[in-house]
Amino acid sequence: MYAAGGIAIIMVGAVYYHLMHTPVAEAIPAFVVLICCGLIVNRRGTGIIG
């Protein structure tokens, strides 16, 4: 859960970078990983999202 939370923080930065400096399509993989990390943290108990 903590690892997924840490990667989620990194992915927020990655999504922001890709939205600001590259074509929007390049942000999609980082956004998908962010969503997956959020689901992991949410389902594993109380944490960042849940």
PESULRA-V795220 format. One record per residue. N is the residue number from 1. RES is the residue in three letters. SS is DSSP state (H for helix, E for strand, L for the rest). D_FIRST is the distance of its C-alpha to the first C-alpha in whole Angstrom. Layout:
BEGIN
<<N,RES,SS,D_FIRST> <N,RES,SS,D_FIRST>>
END
This chain:
BEGIN
<<1,MET,L,0> <2,TYR,H,4> <3,ALA,H,5> <4,ALA,H,5> <5,GLY,H,6> <6,GLY,H,9> <7,ILE,H,10> <8,ALA,H,10> <9,ILE,H,13> <10,ILE,H,15> <11,MET,H,15> <12,VAL,H,17> <13,GLY,H,19> <14,ALA,H,20> <15,VAL,H,21> <16,TYR,H,23> <17,TYR,H,25> <18,HIS,H,25> <19,LEU,H,27> <20,MET,H,29> <21,HIS,H,30> <22,THR,L,30> <23,PRO,L,31> <24,VAL,H,29> <25,ALA,H,28> <26,GLU,H,26> <27,ALA,H,23> <28,ILE,H,23> <29,PRO,H,20> <30,ALA,H,18> <31,PHE,H,18> <32,VAL,H,17> <33,VAL,H,14> <34,LEU,H,13> <35,ILE,H,14> <36,CYS,H,12> <37,CYS,H,9> <38,GLY,H,9> <39,LEU,H,10> <40,ILE,H,7> <41,VAL,H,5> <42,ASN,H,9> <43,ARG,H,9> <44,ARG,L,6> <45,GLY,L,8> <46,THR,L,9> <47,GLY,L,8> <48,ILE,L,9> <49,ILE,L,11> <50,GLY,L,11>>
END
